[in-house]
Amino acid sequence: MFDATSIGLGSMLGAGVFVVFAPAAGLAGNFLVLSVLIAGAVAYCNAVASAELAARYPASGGTYVYGRKRLGEWRGFLAGWGFVSGKTASCAAMALTFGHYVSPGYAVPVAIAAVVALTAVNLFGITRTALLTRILLCVVLATLVFVAAAAIVGPHPADFSAGGTSDGGATAGFSGVLPAAGLMFFAFAGYARIATLGEEVKDPARTIPRAILAALAGAFVIYLALALLLQNHLTEGKLAATTAPLLDAVVNSQLAAGAPVVQAGAAAACLGALLALITGVGRTTLAMARERDLPAPLARVGGKHTVPFVAELAVGAVVIFLILTTDVMTVVGFSSFGVLIYYAVTNAAAYTLEEHPAHGPRWLNVVGFISCLLLAFTLPHVSVLGMAAVLAVGAAGRFVVLRLRR
């Protein structure tokens, strides 16, 4: 359970926590904390649904498998394709963020090197993945504690009047709460990685539900605390305008000398999230290939550590391609839309189960389903249209392939 929880928490406390507060603040303004609460509530609905289904179907693939079992092939495909496409783009974003922190002048080659190295780690089996994730998670948690301390200590007396204006958040307000919650959900989505590892954890029916809820609870407390501290420490405009809110929080404090600590922590967070993302996408790709929704060779599992090596290598290759053709922030909204659709299917599948735990009644699945769609379609229009097009292309491709097989 400790390893599985570490992978989930390491996925959530990834690059997202170092960048997502800024665009969310730009939309919600002083209502940022409310957006975090909404995103956390929706994440709870999804986590409970994921935990129920993972206990019932402990197989690699997560909601792709659950959707096929409970709702039919097309709904399962929609969930799987949304996850694979959205999270593959997120892998590229994580890698590029790592490159920009470590070596801004050589961000792309550094990002590619990180993808190659972490794909190699995954090929040595899930126990190595969990061990490295634990190490990186400890670094990230120490960094976040340092950022919180800087925000509590407050700005340097000489910088007290140098805070930004509110111009950057002038158009932000209550109407931006739901779009901001949709973006914040990007940072909450890591617990899905636990469910995709159903074939590689001990006693999955017991371990996976507990690990999902434990990881979500830890991330929620951390995000809520950071939102409160950042809003209190940085002006609304400065928080909305920055591309590195946690770094700015330290730079504009009496602990400014510790800025390199935050840069190192952000780099570790990117590596941890990227490692877990490649793992989760590879397992979902494996599951889809088993059902012939993706090319059959992607389902090959082999080697001493019995990992889906073809899927892992394919994911790594696609991520490297995206690194050369995308930027960091654009895919945040894309990923949020794809993952929210994924969890809408999760809630719908969980609703069909005969039994529900006391902490996850059936009506909670209805709330989760509606909330996911609401947040998805209130995201910025570019994100909605972009990922809707990707989902449509995937569905059209599957339709053509099925017709040809017949």
VOKEVO-788338 format. One record per residue (C-alpha): residue number from 1; x, y, z. Coordinates in nm, 2 decimals. Layout:
<pados>
 num      X      Y      Z
 NUM      X      Y      Z
...
</pados>
This chain:
<pados>
 num      X      Y      Z
   1   0.00   0.00   0.00
   2   0.28   0.24   0.08
   3   0.43   0.20  -0.27
   4   0.10   0.24  -0.44
   5   0.02   0.55  -0.23
   6   0.36   0.69  -0.31
   7   0.30   0.65  -0.69
   8  -0.04   0.82  -0.66
   9   0.08   1.11  -0.44
  10   0.40   1.14  -0.65
  11   0.18   1.18  -0.96
  12  -0.04   1.45  -0.80
  13   0.25   1.64  -0.65
  14   0.42   1.67  -0.98
  15   0.48   1.96  -1.22
  16   0.12   2.06  -1.19
  17   0.15   2.19  -0.84
  18   0.44   2.42  -0.95
  19   0.25   2.58  -1.24
  20  -0.13   2.53  -1.21
  21  -0.20   2.79  -0.94
  22  -0.11   3.08  -1.17
  23  -0.36   3.01  -1.45
  24  -0.63   2.91  -1.20
  25  -0.58   3.24  -1.01
  26  -0.60   3.42  -1.34
  27  -0.95   3.28  -1.39
  28  -1.09   3.27  -1.03
  29  -0.90   3.57  -0.87
  30  -0.98   3.59  -0.50
  31  -1.20   3.28  -0.53
  32  -0.90   3.05  -0.59
  33  -0.95   2.86  -0.27
  34  -1.31   2.79  -0.37
  35  -1.19   2.64  -0.70
  36  -0.95   2.41  -0.50
  37  -1.24   2.30  -0.28
  38  -1.46   2.22  -0.59
  39  -1.18   2.04  -0.77
  40  -1.11   1.84  -0.45
  41  -1.48   1.75  -0.41
  42  -1.50   1.63  -0.77
  43  -1.18   1.44  -0.72
  44  -1.32   1.26  -0.42
  45  -1.63   1.15  -0.62
  46  -1.39   1.01  -0.89
  47  -1.16   0.85  -0.64
  48  -1.44   0.66  -0.46
  49  -1.57   0.54  -0.80
  50  -1.22   0.44  -0.91
  51  -1.16   0.26  -0.58
  52  -1.48   0.06  -0.61
  53  -1.41  -0.05  -0.96
  54  -1.04  -0.12  -0.91
  55  -1.14  -0.36  -0.62
  56  -1.39  -0.53  -0.85
  57  -1.16  -0.55  -1.16
  58  -0.79  -0.56  -1.05
  59  -0.65  -0.54  -1.41
  60  -0.42  -0.30  -1.59
  61  -0.61  -0.03  -1.78
  62  -0.82   0.15  -1.52
  63  -1.14   0.30  -1.65
  64  -1.08   0.16  -2.00
  65  -1.14  -0.18  -1.86
  66  -1.42  -0.07  -1.62
  67  -1.61   0.11  -1.90
  68  -1.59  -0.20  -2.13
  69  -1.71  -0.43  -1.85
  70  -1.99  -0.22  -1.72
  71  -2.10   0.01  -2.01
  72  -1.99  -0.14  -2.33
  73  -1.69  -0.12  -2.57
  74  -1.75   0.23  -2.71
  75  -1.77   0.40  -2.37
  76  -1.46   0.21  -2.25
  77  -1.28   0.32  -2.57
  78  -1.37   0.68  -2.51
  79  -1.23   0.66  -2.16
  80  -0.91   0.49  -2.27
  81  -0.85   0.71  -2.56
  82  -0.91   1.03  -2.36
  83  -0.66   0.91  -2.10
  84  -0.39   0.80  -2.34
  85  -0.41   1.11  -2.56
  86  -0.44   1.36  -2.27
  87  -0.18   1.20  -2.05
  88   0.07   1.15  -2.33
  89   0.06   1.52  -2.40
  90   0.10   1.58  -2.02
  91   0.42   1.36  -2.03
  92   0.56   1.61  -2.28
  93   0.46   1.90  -2.07
  94   0.63   1.75  -1.76
  95   0.95   1.67  -1.95
  96   0.96   2.03  -2.10
  97   0.90   2.18  -1.75
  98   1.19   1.97  -1.62
  99   1.41   2.09  -1.90
 100   1.33   2.46  -1.85
 101   1.41   2.43  -1.48
 102   1.73   2.24  -1.52
 103   1.88   2.40  -1.83
 104   1.66   2.67  -1.99
 105   1.90   2.70  -2.29
 106   1.88   2.33  -2.36
 107   1.53   2.25  -2.25
 108   1.44   2.02  -2.54
 109   1.74   1.79  -2.54
 110   1.73   1.77  -2.15
 111   1.36   1.68  -2.17
 112   1.43   1.41  -2.43
 113   1.71   1.27  -2.21
 114   1.47   1.25  -1.91
 115   1.21   1.06  -2.11
 116   1.47   0.81  -2.23
 117   1.60   0.76  -1.88
 118   1.27   0.72  -1.71
 119   1.14   0.48  -1.98
 120   1.44   0.27  -1.91
 121   1.36   0.27  -1.54
 122   1.01   0.15  -1.61
 123   1.14  -0.14  -1.82
 124   1.31  -0.27  -1.50
 125   0.97  -0.33  -1.34
 126   0.72  -0.16  -1.11
 127   0.93  -0.20  -0.79
 128   1.20   0.02  -0.93
 129   0.93   0.27  -1.03
 130   0.79   0.28  -0.68
 131   1.14   0.32  -0.52
 132   1.24   0.61  -0.74
 133   0.90   0.77  -0.69
 134   0.94   0.76  -0.31
 135   1.28   0.93  -0.33
 136   1.15   1.20  -0.56
 137   0.83   1.25  -0.35
 138   1.05   1.31  -0.04
 139   1.23   1.59  -0.23
 140   0.91   1.75  -0.34
 141   0.75   1.74   0.00
 142   1.06   1.91   0.15
 143   1.04   2.17  -0.12
 144   0.67   2.25  -0.06
 145   0.74   2.28   0.32
 146   1.01   2.53   0.23
 147   0.77   2.73   0.01
 148   0.51   2.73   0.28
 149   0.77   2.86   0.53
 150   0.87   3.14   0.29
 151   0.50   3.24   0.25
 152   0.45   3.24   0.63
 153   0.76   3.44   0.70
 154   0.64   3.70   0.44
 155   0.82   3.94   0.21
 156   1.15   4.11   0.28
 157   1.09   4.45   0.43
 158   1.25   4.62   0.12
 159   1.01   4.43  -0.11
 160   0.70   4.51   0.08
 161   0.59   4.78  -0.16
 162   0.72   4.60  -0.47
 163   0.43   4.36  -0.50
 164   0.24   4.33  -0.82
 165  -0.08   4.51  -0.90
 166  -0.42   4.34  -0.94
 167  -0.42   4.41  -1.31
 168  -0.34   4.05  -1.40
 169  -0.66   3.93  -1.23
 170  -0.88   4.23  -1.31
 171  -1.12   4.01  -1.52
 172  -1.11   3.72  -1.27
 173  -1.39   3.66  -1.03
 174  -1.67   3.43  -0.93
 175  -1.76   3.35  -1.30
 176  -1.41   3.19  -1.34
 177  -1.44   2.96  -1.04
 178  -1.56   2.65  -1.25
 179  -1.30   2.69  -1.53
 180  -1.03   2.74  -1.26
 181  -1.15   2.42  -1.08
 182  -1.12   2.24  -1.41
 183  -0.76   2.35  -1.44
 184  -0.69   2.27  -1.08
 185  -0.83   1.92  -1.15
 186  -0.51   1.87  -1.36
 187  -0.31   1.86  -1.04
 188  -0.55   1.62  -0.87
 189  -0.57   1.35  -1.14
 190  -0.26   1.15  -1.03
 191  -0.45   0.88  -0.83
 192  -0.56   0.73  -1.16
 193  -0.21   0.59  -1.19
 194  -0.28   0.36  -0.89
 195  -0.59   0.20  -1.06
 196  -0.39   0.13  -1.38
 197  -0.15  -0.09  -1.18
 198  -0.41  -0.35  -1.08
 199  -0.20  -0.64  -1.19
 200   0.12  -0.53  -1.02
 201   0.01  -0.47  -0.66
 202  -0.03  -0.72  -0.38
 203  -0.39  -0.78  -0.27
 204  -0.53  -0.53  -0.51
 205  -0.89  -0.55  -0.38
 206  -0.78  -0.42  -0.05
 207  -0.47  -0.21  -0.14
 208  -0.59   0.00  -0.43
 209  -0.90   0.16  -0.27
 210  -0.70   0.25   0.04
 211  -0.41   0.38  -0.15
 212  -0.63   0.60  -0.38
 213  -0.81   0.77  -0.09
 214  -0.49   0.81   0.11
 215  -0.31   0.98  -0.18
 216  -0.61   1.21  -0.25
 217  -0.64   1.31   0.11
 218  -0.27   1.40   0.13
 219  -0.28   1.60  -0.19
 220  -0.60   1.79  -0.10
 221  -0.45   1.91   0.23
 222  -0.13   2.03   0.06
 223  -0.31   2.21  -0.23
 224  -0.55   2.39   0.00
 225  -0.27   2.51   0.23
 226  -0.07   2.63  -0.07
 227  -0.36   2.81  -0.22
 228  -0.43   3.00   0.11
 229  -0.06   3.08   0.16
 230   0.00   3.19  -0.20
 231  -0.31   3.42  -0.20
 232  -0.20   3.58   0.12
 233   0.17   3.62   0.01
 234   0.14   3.73  -0.35
 235  -0.10   3.99  -0.49
 236  -0.37   3.87  -0.71
 237  -0.21   4.01  -1.03
 238   0.14   3.88  -0.95
 239   0.00   3.53  -0.88
 240  -0.20   3.53  -1.20
 241   0.08   3.66  -1.42
 242   0.37   3.44  -1.30
 243   0.47   3.11  -1.48
 244   0.64   2.98  -1.16
 245   0.42   3.08  -0.86
 246   0.60   2.87  -0.60
 247   0.94   3.01  -0.71
 248   0.81   3.36  -0.70
 249   0.67   3.31  -0.35
 250   1.02   3.23  -0.23
 251   1.20   3.50  -0.44
 252   0.96   3.76  -0.29
 253   1.03   3.65   0.07
 254   1.29   3.68   0.34
 255   1.41   3.33   0.23
 256   1.49   3.44  -0.13
 257   1.84   3.28  -0.10
 258   1.66   2.94  -0.11
 259   1.53   2.98  -0.46
 260   1.76   2.71  -0.60
 261   1.59   2.47  -0.35
 262   1.26   2.53  -0.52
 263   1.41   2.49  -0.87
 264   1.56   2.15  -0.76
 265   1.23   2.05  -0.61
 266   1.04   2.14  -0.92
 267   1.28   1.94  -1.13
 268   1.23   1.64  -0.89
 269   0.85   1.69  -0.91
 270   0.86   1.68  -1.29
 271   1.06   1.36  -1.29
 272   0.83   1.20  -1.04
 273   0.52   1.29  -1.23
 274   0.67   1.20  -1.56
 275   0.78   0.86  -1.43
 276   0.43   0.78  -1.30
 277   0.26   0.92  -1.61
 278   0.47   0.70  -1.85
 279   0.38   0.40  -1.63
 280   0.01   0.47  -1.63
 281  -0.02   0.55  -2.00
 282   0.18   0.24  -2.09
 283  -0.05   0.01  -1.88
 284  -0.36   0.17  -2.04
 285  -0.21   0.13  -2.38
 286  -0.14  -0.24  -2.30
 287  -0.51  -0.29  -2.20
 288  -0.64  -0.12  -2.51
 289  -0.41  -0.33  -2.73
 290  -0.53  -0.65  -2.56
 291  -0.88  -0.56  -2.68
 292  -0.75  -0.46  -3.03
 293  -0.85  -0.10  -2.98
 294  -0.48  -0.02  -3.04
 295  -0.23  -0.23  -3.25
 296  -0.19  -0.58  -3.11
 297   0.20  -0.57  -3.07
 298   0.15  -0.30  -2.80
 299   0.01  -0.58  -2.57
 300   0.34  -0.77  -2.56
 301   0.46  -0.84  -2.20
 302   0.80  -0.99  -2.14
 303   1.14  -0.98  -1.99
 304   1.25  -1.07  -1.64
 305   1.02  -0.80  -1.49
 306   0.71  -0.88  -1.70
 307   0.65  -0.53  -1.81
 308   0.46  -0.41  -2.13
 309   0.79  -0.32  -2.29
 310   0.65  -0.25  -2.64
 311   0.38  -0.01  -2.50
 312   0.64   0.16  -2.28
 313   0.87   0.22  -2.57
 314   0.59   0.34  -2.80
 315   0.47   0.59  -2.53
 316   0.83   0.72  -2.49
 317   0.86   0.76  -2.87
 318   0.54   0.96  -2.89
 319   0.63   1.18  -2.60
 320   0.96   1.26  -2.76
 321   0.78   1.36  -3.08
 322   0.54   1.59  -2.88
 323   0.84   1.75  -2.70
 324   0.95   1.88  -3.04
 325   0.61   2.01  -3.13
 326   0.43   2.14  -2.82
 327   0.47   2.38  -2.53
 328   0.41   2.34  -2.16
 329   0.10   2.53  -2.07
 330  -0.12   2.46  -2.38
 331  -0.16   2.09  -2.29
 332  -0.27   2.16  -1.93
 333  -0.63   2.24  -2.05
 334  -0.62   1.96  -2.30
 335  -0.52   1.71  -2.04
 336  -0.78   1.83  -1.80
 337  -1.06   1.79  -2.06
 338  -0.95   1.44  -2.15
 339  -0.91   1.32  -1.79
 340  -1.25   1.47  -1.69
 341  -1.42   1.27  -1.97
 342  -1.23   0.97  -1.85
 343  -1.37   1.01  -1.50
 344  -1.72   1.08  -1.62
 345  -1.71   0.73  -1.76
 346  -1.56   0.61  -1.43
 347  -1.86   0.74  -1.24
 348  -2.11   0.60  -1.49
 349  -1.95   0.26  -1.46
 350  -1.94   0.27  -1.08
 351  -2.31   0.36  -1.08
 352  -2.39   0.02  -1.23
 353  -2.23  -0.18  -0.94
 354  -2.47  -0.37  -0.72
 355  -2.30  -0.27  -0.39
 356  -2.15   0.06  -0.27
 357  -1.95   0.14   0.04
 358  -2.09   0.37   0.31
 359  -1.84   0.65   0.21
 360  -1.94   0.62  -0.16
 361  -2.32   0.58  -0.20
 362  -2.46   0.55  -0.55
 363  -2.59   0.91  -0.57
 364  -2.22   1.02  -0.53
 365  -2.16   0.86  -0.87
 366  -2.43   1.08  -1.02
 367  -2.28   1.39  -0.87
 368  -1.93   1.29  -0.99
 369  -2.06   1.23  -1.35
 370  -2.24   1.56  -1.38
 371  -1.95   1.75  -1.21
 372  -1.69   1.61  -1.45
 373  -1.89   1.71  -1.76
 374  -1.96   2.05  -1.61
 375  -1.60   2.12  -1.54
 376  -1.49   1.98  -1.87
 377  -1.71   2.20  -2.08
 378  -1.64   2.52  -1.88
 379  -1.27   2.49  -1.96
 380  -1.12   2.75  -2.20
 381  -1.26   2.70  -2.55
 382  -0.93   2.61  -2.71
 383  -0.89   2.32  -2.47
 384  -1.24   2.19  -2.52
 385  -1.23   2.21  -2.90
 386  -0.88   2.07  -2.92
 387  -0.94   1.76  -2.71
 388  -1.29   1.71  -2.85
 389  -1.13   1.69  -3.20
 390  -0.87   1.43  -3.07
 391  -1.15   1.22  -2.92
 392  -1.35   1.24  -3.24
 393  -1.05   1.14  -3.46
 394  -0.99   0.84  -3.23
 395  -1.36   0.73  -3.25
 396  -1.36   0.77  -3.62
 397  -1.05   0.56  -3.66
 398  -1.19   0.28  -3.44
 399  -1.52   0.29  -3.65
 400  -1.32   0.25  -3.97
 401  -1.11  -0.03  -3.83
 402  -1.41  -0.22  -3.71
 403  -1.58  -0.19  -4.05
 404  -1.27  -0.32  -4.22
 405  -1.25  -0.62  -3.99
 406  -1.60  -0.71  -4.07
</pados>
